[in-house]
Amino acid sequence: MGTECIKKITFLGDITCDRPLLESSRSAEGKYNFKEVFSEVKPFLAQSDYVIANLETVCAGSSNDFKNEFLLYNSPDQLIEAIKDGGINCVTTANNHCLDQGITGLKRTLAVLDENGIEHSGTYTSQIDRDNIKVISMGNLKMAVLSYTYGTNEANTGVVLDNDNDYLVGILRQQIDNTKHQKGFKGFLLSHLTARQKRIINRLINRTKLRLGIAYFKPYIDKIQYGDIENNYLEMVKSDITRAKEKADVVVVCPHIGGQFNEVPGEYSEFIVDFLRKNGVDIIVGNHPHVIHKARVLEKCIAAYSLGSFNLSVSADYIVHDSLPEYSMALHVYIDEHSKKIVKVTFSILRIAEDDTHKVIVYPIEKWAKNNYSIKLQKEIDRVYNRITGMQLENVAVMQEYLL
């Protein structure tokens, strides 16, 4: 059977807009342009039949150039335009930042995506919208895309979903209303200071710790907590998967789960991946830890635990450099549209490059290595490749795609 019958589906990591990128993408006239971020991967993505990424920000609009937020994302609409121009067809939107600007911001983001012709799954405007399984048609192949998150940063946003509005987000467990019980310094920050004051204090704390040789942020691994294993939301996920299998040939689930900057998945991530596998999901693509995790071809299932951050600003305060957050993975799944079978799985290594002005450009590793090859780069490539595959190789060849 010829290659014309094979559909190549590519999955990318978290697309965000940290403050350094936001400021560097603003012109003197106050206009934003993010297309340069995707300029080096655009030809690479054009080789795929369909591209899916995780949108880990919202586009809620702003009257003050997006300068009043602390630990809460809000990005210009031009980011969505750049995503479309870069060759991304669909984004998952269920993640811990989807309610950063409240329910209004969530709904406006979906409207901006619709205006730009980008498919989406994970957040919704109504119960009817939530109940509708997202199915993508490519020739004779139908692919369902589902998206869920462990939480929505309730303590930061003050928005806690309940039985009346939890249709807005695909969630994996009950949300906890702890916003009224924050104590100590964090509680004071959340309730009394302005956003600008919060940023200044946070920066001073981090710099002081750095001078004292104290890591101001450390990787942490996700653990199973009470209510994670058995809850009504997981039953809804089961139901969604069952309905998706009735409508589509291939079922994709993108769970937003995990720790932060940890190189190995935690027990909660392992549980969710195993739960999805046992319920018949064909492709599992995780995100949230900001760094690459392992990917495996399992029996009747492909599982990538974390693809990493696609365009994270390496100069951002919230980062752990030892975990190589400047690297992410593009997962490629090749599917025969007639037999509906997965015939090949590969991955590509992507690298974030940030210059002195904080502009960010994402490169396929073979393109980056042409002008930047070094022993240090080779060791990083080895480390990333081995983390993904579980092997222990040295001097891994630099190429566009690796077989998984």
HELIX and SHEET records of a PDB file:
HELIX    1   1 THR A    3  CYS A    5  5                                   3    
HELIX    2   2 ARG A   19  SER A   24  1                                   6    
HELIX    3   3 LYS A   35  PHE A   38  1                                   4    
HELIX    4   4 LYS A   42  LEU A   45  1                                   4    
HELIX    5   5 GLN A   78  GLY A   86  1                                   9    
HELIX    6   6 GLY A  102  GLU A  115  1                                  14    
HELIX    7   7 GLN A  127  ASP A  131  1                                   5    
HELIX    8   8 GLU A  154  THR A  157  1                                   4    
HELIX    9   9 ASP A  166  LEU A  168  5                                   3    
HELIX   10  10 GLY A  184  HIS A  192  1                                   9    
HELIX   11  11 ALA A  195  ARG A  211  1                                  17    
HELIX   12  12 ASN A  232  LYS A  247  1                                  16    
HELIX   13  13 GLU A  267  LYS A  278  1                                  12    
HELIX   14  14 HIS A  321  SER A  323  5                                   3    
HELIX   15  15 ILE A  365  ASN A  372  1                                   8    
HELIX   16  16 ILE A  375  THR A  389  1                                  15    
SHEET    1   A 7 GLU A 119  SER A 121  0                                        
SHEET    2   A 7 CYS A  90  THR A  92  1                                        
SHEET    3   A 7 TYR A  50  LEU A  55  1                                        
SHEET    4   A 7 ILE A   6  ILE A  15  1                                        
SHEET    5   A 7 TYR A 327  ASP A 336 -1                                        
SHEET    6   A 7 ILE A 342  GLU A 354 -1                                        
SHEET    7   A 7 VAL A 360  PRO A 364 -1                                        
SHEET    1   B 7 GLU A 119  SER A 121  0                                        
SHEET    2   B 7 CYS A  90  THR A  92  1                                        
SHEET    3   B 7 TYR A  50  LEU A  55  1                                        
SHEET    4   B 7 ILE A   6  ILE A  15  1                                        
SHEET    5   B 7 TYR A 327  ASP A 336 -1                                        
SHEET    6   B 7 ILE A 342  GLU A 354 -1                                        
SHEET    7   B 7 TYR A 402  LEU A 403 -1                                        
SHEET    1   C 6 VAL A 135  MET A 138  0                                        
SHEET    2   C 6 LEU A 141  THR A 149 -1                                        
SHEET    3   C 6 VAL A 250  HIS A 256  1                                        
SHEET    4   C 6 ILE A 283  VAL A 285  1                                        
SHEET    5   C 6 CYS A 301  ALA A 304  1                                        
SHEET    6   C 6 ALA A 295  LEU A 298 -1                                        
END                                                                             
